[in-house]
Every structure is written in structure tokens, then in C-alpha cells.
Amino acid sequence: MESEVPWTLVLVQVPGEPSRHRVAVWRELRRIGAVPIGSGAWLLPAVEPFVEALDRVGALVERGAGSFAVLSAGPRDIAAEEVLRTAFAKVRVDEWLEFVDDCGKFEAEIDKEFAKEKFTLAELEEEEQSLERLRRWFATLASRDVLRLPEAGVGADRLAACEQRLNEYADEVYERVSSAPGGPDSDI
């Protein structure tokens, strides 16, 4: 059976002590978007950027005196393909839901600043940094979304709403700063 998405299975064994090596491997696998499917078994699409990142995982495994095998995981039938897709999609959906939740927190923070009338350049800079973090996170999630999940569209819409809300806040900050005594538009 020809799989719509080519899959890679990564088998990793790293001694438990010292634990830092095992944790470093686990973190790198999670960071690149691999999905744990069993003890020492990880699944990821056999496409970029996933495949390129496996060299870093291999180097970490080697440092920890472990073993590392990368296998092509072509499913035998539709049911096997569904198992792989479901495992991968579940983790991606969870990531998108967390992203959308953080977008809600960002918008709530902006709403709080409006309610408190805290229109300072320092606060604006902090909010701009928060939005930039959301943009980087969105780009990472989008690069992993080889299944083109509908949650990605929701994430894009929520990010756009965050950008719009920050623009509204920035407009108000600039208005207040400009019209304040000693501001750039005041008569001195």
C-alpha cells in the first residue's frame, strides 16, 4: 500500500544513568515533532524538516552511549495507515489547541491593559514580544502540520486576531503618549 505521507519509525535506547542523556534525546525528539508510540519508539513523517533533524537526535544518542535505528514505516494496509495518522494527528491537534488557548490568554492580557488604561511604551514592547513568541510558535506548528489539519486554520485565525488586537492597543498607546504633556506632539 502506498502511504499518502511517508513515515519514519525511530527506535532509541539510551541507558538510564546518567539521565541527562535520555532526557536530552527525549527533548530533541519532541522538539522536532516526533510522536512517541511506544517504549523507545517514535513516529515522524519522512519529509523535511523532520528527517534532517534526526542527525541531531543520533548525535545525542551516541553521546549517551545508546542505540539508534531509523526505519521506513510503510503501512501494510489502510488500518495501519490510520494508526500512524491518528497517533501523529493527536499530538498535532493537542499542540494547536494549546496554541489557540495561548492566543486567548494574549487577547485577555490586552483586554486587561485596556481595562486598567495601562497605555505605556514599556507595556506595548512586552506585548509585542509576546506576539512574536506566538508567531514563532505558529511557524513551528505549521511546519509540522503535514496532515493539513483544520486546527491549523483555527490557529491562523486566532493569530490574526491577536495581531489585530495588538494593533488596536498600539494605536491607543501611541495616541496617549503623543498627546501627553511633554509628548512628541505637545507644545513645549
N, C-alpha and C positions, 0 to 999 in steps of 0.2 A: 504494500500500500504506500502510495506517495503522500507524505505529510504536507499539509499546507505550510506549516512552519517547521523548518528542520530543527531538531532538538539535540542537545548535548547532555550527557549524563556525566557528572564529575563524582568520582569516588575518592574520598580523602580519609586518611588515617594519620593522626598526629598523637604522639604519646601525651598522656595526661599531665605529666610533670616535665618541665615547668609549664604551668597552664597558660602562660603568656603566648606561647606559640599557637596553641589550639585556639585561643581567643582571637589572635591576630588573623588566623586563617578564616575563622567564622565571620569576623567583622568584614574582611575583604570580600568574601563571597556574598554577604548581604549587601555590601556597598555596590557591588557590580550588578546586583539584581537577581542573583541566583536564588532559587527557591529550595528549601530543604524538603526532601520527600522521604527520608528515612535516615537511619543512623549512618552518618558519613556519606550519604548520597544527596547530591544537589542537582537540580534541573535548571537549564537555561537554554534559550534559543541559540542555535548555531549560526548566529549572524552578528555583525558588528553592532554595538560596541562590546557585546558580551565576550566574544571569542578572544579578542585582543587582550582583554583584562585577565584571562586565565594564566598568562605568563607571570603576572604578579602573584597570583594565588600559588602557582607552582614554586616560585622562589620562597614564599613564606613557609610552605610545607617542607621544602628542603632545609631551611634554617631550623625547623623544629624536628628534623630527623624523622620525618614521616613519609608516607607513600601517597602518590597522587596519580590517578588514571583518568583520562578524558576519553569518553566513548561516544560514538554517534548513537543516538537513541531513536531509530526509526520505528514507529509503532507498527505492529503486525496487522492491526485491524482498526476499524472506526472506534471501537470501545477503548482500545489502548490510547488512541489519539485523544479521545475525550478525557481520559485520566490525566494525561500530560497537560492538556489545555486547561482543565479545571484547576489543577494544582497551581499552575502558573498564574492563571487569571485571579484566583482567590487572593493571592498576595498582592497583585497589582491593584485590585479593587480596594483592598484594605488601605493601601497607600493613597489612592485617590480620595477615599473617604476621609482619611486623616488630613490630607491637604485641604479639602473643602472645609473641614472643621476649622483648620487654622486660618483660612480666609475669613470665616465668620468671626473668629477672635480678633483678627486685624480690623475688620469693619466695626466691631464693637468698641475697640480701642479708639478709633477715630470718632465714633459717636460720643464716647466718654469725653474726649477732648473738646468737642463742640459743646457738650452739656456744661462742662466746667469753664468754658470760654478760655481755654489754655491755648492761645494762639502765639506761640513763640517759635523763633527760628530753630532753637535747640530741639524742641519737640518735633518740629517738622523734619529735621535731619534724622532723628531717631525713627520716625515713621517711614521715611524714605529708605532707611537701612532695612527695616522690617519688610517692606515691599520688595526690595532687592533680594532678600533671602527667599521670599515666596517665588519670585521669578526664577531663581537658580533651581529651587526645588522642583518647580513645574517643568523646567527644561530636563532635569534628570528623570522625572517620572515619564515625560513624553518620549524620551529616548529609549526607555524600557518597554513602551507600550506597543509591542509588535503585534498584538492581537487586536489593536484598534478598538479598545473598549469604550462604550458610551460614557463611562465615568470621566474619560479624558475630556470630552466636550463640556461636561459639567464643570470640571476643574478650570478649563479655559474661560468659561463664562464667569466663574467666581473670581478668577484672577483679574479679568477685565473690570468687574465691579469694584474690586479693591483699588485698581488703578484710578478709576473714576472718582471713587470716594476720596482718595489721597489728593487728586487734583482739586476737588472742592475744598478740602482742608487747606491746601497750599494757597489757593486763591484768597481764602479768608485770612490766613496768616499774613500774606503779602499786603492785603488791604489794611489790616490792623497795624502792621509795622510801618507802612508807608504814611499812614495818617496820624501816627503817634507823635507827640511833641518830640522834636529832635530827629524825627524820621526823615527819610530822604526827600519827601515832598513837603516838609514843613518850612515855614519862613523863619529862618534863623537870623 
